[in-house]
Amino acid sequence: MGKLETIQTLKKEKLVAVIRGAGFEEVNKMVDAIYKGGIHLMEITFTIPHAEQVIAKIKEANKDKPDMVVGAGTVLDIVSARLAILAGADFVVCPHFDKDIMKLCNLYQIPCFPGAVTVKEIADALQYGADIIKLFPGELYGAKAIKAFHGPLPQAQFMPTGGVSADNLKDWLDQGAVAVGLGGSLTKGAKTGDFDAVTNEAKKLVEIIAGYRA
């Protein structure tokens, strides 16, 4: 999947599952459960041991699902970004802005969504080619932050992550979020091995998006 197609898919589907786990087996179960619920964009975080290997294995295990988009999250440095790209990550997400990571992703035409929470950080990210800004942690700033940032920077597009759930998803969209990242609120069932709960939560989120479009 090319850069433009990945960004278009993200903006169309609006839901990115942020997945943390102990290793491939647990992550793969979460990916399966989330996909069954109708969410197709998976962000595999680099808090997972050997995350680049997990990304590669997830890509291989789901090669029969052309609508699944697998990216890397919590990418803190250029080494991790390069490993993610080599593993086949379709996109890279950072909790911060790093110009070297942006330049690397631009070189390989991989979408990079850097974290930013000030006008300067957002402006810097835009100058280095960020198509979408990760507003993180979302719960500290609230949905109205997007409208506030759009005052001086109406061209910026935001994907809040952190504290986003089915309860406040519509609020974020109403304020102008082009997509959202969902972690604990989506995958909490996995902590007790209840992957059906993960699927059901994914279905609920997909239904909210469908209703919002309508």
C-alpha positions as CSV (number, residue, x, y, z in Angstrom):
1,M,0.0,0.0,0.0
2,G,1.5,3.3,-1.0
3,K,1.7,6.5,1.1
4,L,-1.3,8.3,-0.4
5,E,-3.5,5.2,-0.2
6,T,-2.5,4.6,3.4
7,I,-3.4,8.2,4.4
8,Q,-6.7,8.0,2.4
9,T,-7.6,4.8,4.1
10,L,-6.8,6.2,7.6
11,K,-8.9,9.3,6.9
12,K,-11.8,7.2,5.5
13,E,-11.9,4.6,8.3
14,K,-10.9,7.0,11.1
15,L,-10.0,4.3,13.6
16,V,-6.4,3.1,14.4
17,A,-6.0,0.4,17.0
18,V,-2.9,1.0,19.2
19,I,-1.7,-2.4,20.3
20,R,0.7,-3.2,23.1
21,G,1.5,-6.7,24.3
22,A,4.1,-9.1,25.5
23,G,4.9,-10.6,22.2
24,F,3.7,-11.9,18.8
25,E,1.2,-14.5,20.2
26,E,-0.7,-11.9,22.3
27,V,-0.5,-9.2,19.7
28,N,-1.7,-11.5,17.0
29,K,-4.8,-12.5,19.0
30,M,-5.6,-8.8,19.5
31,V,-5.1,-8.1,15.9
32,D,-7.5,-10.9,15.0
33,A,-10.1,-9.8,17.4
34,I,-9.9,-6.1,16.3
35,Y,-10.1,-7.0,12.7
36,K,-13.2,-9.2,13.3
37,G,-14.8,-6.1,14.8
38,G,-14.2,-4.1,11.6
39,I,-11.1,-2.0,12.4
40,H,-8.4,-2.5,9.8
41,L,-5.6,-0.1,10.8
42,M,-3.2,-1.6,13.4
43,E,-0.5,0.3,15.2
44,I,2.1,-2.1,16.7
45,T,4.0,-0.2,19.3
46,F,7.7,-0.3,19.9
47,T,7.1,-1.0,23.6
48,I,6.6,-4.6,22.5
49,P,9.9,-6.6,22.7
50,H,11.4,-7.0,19.2
51,A,8.5,-5.0,17.8
52,E,10.0,-5.0,14.3
53,Q,9.8,-8.8,14.2
54,V,6.2,-8.7,15.5
55,I,5.3,-6.3,12.7
56,A,6.9,-8.6,10.1
57,K,5.1,-11.6,11.5
58,I,1.7,-9.8,11.7
59,K,2.2,-8.7,8.1
60,E,3.0,-12.3,7.0
61,A,0.2,-13.9,9.0
62,N,-2.4,-11.5,7.5
63,K,-1.2,-11.3,3.9
64,D,-4.6,-12.7,2.8
65,K,-6.2,-9.5,4.2
66,P,-5.4,-6.8,1.7
67,D,-7.5,-4.2,3.7
68,M,-5.4,-4.6,6.8
69,V,-2.9,-1.8,7.3
70,V,-0.1,-2.4,9.8
71,G,2.1,0.4,11.1
72,A,4.6,1.0,13.9
73,G,3.9,3.1,17.0
74,T,5.8,4.7,19.9
75,V,8.8,5.2,17.5
76,L,11.2,7.2,19.5
77,D,14.3,7.3,17.3
78,I,15.6,6.9,13.8
79,V,16.9,3.4,14.4
80,S,13.5,2.2,15.4
81,A,11.9,4.0,12.4
82,R,14.4,2.2,10.0
83,L,13.7,-1.2,11.6
84,A,9.9,-0.6,11.3
85,I,10.3,0.3,7.6
86,L,12.4,-2.7,6.9
87,A,9.8,-4.9,8.6
88,G,7.2,-3.6,6.2
89,A,5.4,-1.0,8.4
90,D,2.8,0.9,6.3
91,F,3.1,4.0,8.6
92,V,5.1,5.3,11.5
93,V,3.6,7.0,14.6
94,C,5.7,9.0,17.1
95,P,4.7,10.5,20.4
96,H,6.9,13.5,19.6
97,F,8.3,15.4,16.7
98,D,11.7,14.3,15.4
99,K,13.0,15.9,12.2
100,D,15.3,13.0,11.4
101,I,12.5,10.4,11.6
102,M,10.4,12.6,9.4
103,K,13.2,12.9,6.8
104,L,13.8,9.1,6.8
105,C,10.1,8.4,6.4
106,N,9.9,11.0,3.6
107,L,12.8,9.3,1.9
108,Y,11.1,6.0,1.8
109,Q,7.6,7.5,1.2
110,I,6.2,6.1,4.5
111,P,3.6,8.2,6.2
112,C,4.8,9.5,9.5
113,F,2.4,10.9,12.1
114,P,4.4,12.8,14.8
115,G,3.1,13.9,18.1
116,A,2.8,17.6,18.8
117,V,1.0,19.7,21.4
118,T,2.2,23.3,20.8
119,V,1.8,25.6,17.8
120,K,5.5,25.5,17.2
121,E,5.7,21.7,17.3
122,I,2.8,21.5,14.9
123,A,4.2,24.1,12.6
124,D,7.6,22.3,12.6
125,A,6.0,19.0,11.9
126,L,4.1,20.5,8.9
127,Q,7.3,22.0,7.5
128,Y,8.8,18.5,7.5
129,G,5.9,17.0,5.7
130,A,3.6,15.6,8.3
131,D,0.3,14.9,6.7
132,I,-1.5,14.2,10.0
133,I,-0.4,15.3,13.5
134,K,-0.8,13.0,16.5
135,L,-2.3,15.0,19.4
136,F,-0.9,13.1,22.4
137,P,-1.9,12.6,25.1
138,G,-5.4,13.5,24.0
139,E,-6.9,13.3,27.5
140,L,-4.7,16.1,28.8
141,Y,-5.9,18.6,26.2
142,G,-9.5,17.6,25.3
143,A,-11.3,17.7,22.1
144,K,-11.6,21.5,22.0
145,A,-7.8,21.7,21.6
146,I,-8.2,20.8,17.9
147,K,-10.5,23.8,17.3
148,A,-8.1,26.0,19.2
149,F,-5.1,24.8,17.1
150,H,-7.1,25.3,13.9
151,G,-7.2,29.0,14.7
152,P,-3.6,29.7,13.7
153,L,-3.1,26.5,11.8
154,P,-6.4,25.6,9.9
155,Q,-4.5,23.4,7.5
156,A,-3.3,21.0,10.2
157,Q,-5.0,17.6,10.4
158,F,-5.1,15.8,13.8
159,M,-5.3,12.3,15.1
160,P,-5.8,12.4,18.9
161,T,-4.6,9.4,20.8
162,G,-4.7,8.7,24.6
163,G,-8.0,8.7,26.4
164,V,-10.1,8.3,23.3
165,S,-13.0,5.9,23.7
166,A,-16.5,5.1,22.5
167,D,-17.8,7.6,25.0
168,N,-16.0,10.6,23.6
169,L,-15.2,9.6,20.0
170,K,-18.0,11.7,18.5
171,D,-16.7,14.8,20.5
172,W,-13.3,14.4,18.9
173,L,-14.8,14.1,15.4
174,D,-17.1,17.0,16.0
175,Q,-14.1,19.2,16.8
176,G,-12.3,18.2,13.6
177,A,-10.2,15.1,14.2
178,V,-9.6,13.3,10.9
179,A,-8.9,10.0,12.8
180,V,-8.3,8.7,16.3
181,G,-6.0,6.2,17.9
182,L,-7.5,3.9,20.5
183,G,-5.5,1.8,22.9
184,G,-6.6,0.7,26.4
185,S,-10.3,1.4,25.9
186,L,-10.3,-0.9,22.9
187,T,-8.0,-3.7,24.1
188,K,-8.8,-3.9,27.8
189,G,-10.6,-7.2,27.4
190,A,-7.3,-8.8,26.3
191,K,-5.8,-8.4,29.8
192,T,-8.2,-11.1,31.0
193,G,-8.1,-13.1,27.8
194,D,-11.5,-11.9,26.8
195,F,-10.9,-11.3,23.1
196,D,-14.6,-11.4,22.3
197,A,-14.9,-8.2,24.4
198,V,-12.2,-6.6,22.2
199,T,-14.2,-7.6,19.1
200,N,-17.4,-6.2,20.5
201,E,-15.7,-2.9,21.4
202,A,-14.3,-2.6,17.9
203,K,-17.8,-3.2,16.5
204,K,-19.2,-0.5,18.7
205,L,-16.6,2.0,17.5
206,V,-17.2,1.1,13.8
207,E,-20.9,1.6,14.4
208,I,-20.3,5.1,15.8
209,I,-18.2,6.0,12.7
210,A,-21.0,4.7,10.4
211,G,-23.6,6.7,12.3
212,Y,-21.4,9.8,12.2
213,R,-21.0,9.5,8.4
214,A,-24.8,9.1,8.1
